[in-house]
Amino acid sequence: MAAINRKDLQKLWIHSSEEDTEKEMVLRPADYDFPLTRQPRESFELKHDGSLVKGSPSPSDSLEEQQGRWELQDDKLALYTGSDSEPSRKLQIVSVDPDRLLVKK
C-alpha cells in the first residue's frame, strides 16, 4: 500500500454502518448523503493541527463529543481522547479517498 497522506484524513468522518463488511468499517465525509437513522452516527473530526473531536452516540440518543488528538502512525490512525498518553482507539487504514475512509474492524 502506498504511503497515506495526512492531509487526506483531515476532515469530519462519519461512520456509514450500512456499508460495513464483516472485516471493514466504512467512514464517509460529513457532506455524504447518508440514509436516515434513529441514532446519531459515530464520527471523528481530524483537524489539521492534530486535534480531534470524537462523536459517539450517548444512551439518550444524542451525540456526545470528546476532545483529543490524533496521529498517523504508518498505516494506523491513533485516536487519543482527553489527555490520555495511550490511544483510546487505533484503526488500521485499508484505503483513503476523498469520499471514503476504509479501516479494519
C-alpha positions, -999 to +999 in steps of 0.1 A: +000+000+000+012+035-008+020+059+020-010+076+034-011+114+030-020+130+064-039+158+045-063+132+030-075+124+066-081+160+077-119+163+077-151+152+096-156+114+090-189+098+098-195+060+102-215+046+073-226+014+090-248+003+061-216-001+040-196-021+066-185-056+059-176-083+083-140-072+085-140-035+075-157-003+086-166+025+062-165+062+070-177+090+048-172+128+048-199+148+065-213+161+032-221+125+021-258+117+015-264+093+044-297+073+049-317+085+079-311+067+112-328+068+146-295+072+164-266+096+159-237+082+139-202+077+154-179+103+140-145+119+143-131+152+130-094+151+123-082+186+123-050+199+105-034+209+139-036+173+152-067+179+174-096+156+174-133+159+181-148+124+186-186+120+184-203+090+200-240+081+204-250+085+241-276+064+260-301+093+254-296+091+216-278+124+215-243+129+202-216+130+229-184+148+219-149+143+233-119+164+226-085+148+220-057+145+194-049+122+165-017+108+149-009+089+118+014+060+126+024+044+093-009+029+082-027+033+116-048+061+128-043+066+166-071+085+184-063+099+218-092+113+240-087+138+267-051+140+279-045+102+276-010+092+268-022+059+252-046+059+222-082+051+231-085+036+197-062+025+168-076+020+134-057+002+106-063+021+074-071+000+044-076+029+020-085+066+020-101+085-009-117+120-008-152+104-003-143+072+017-121+060+045-119+023+049-105+008+081-102-027+096-126-036+124 
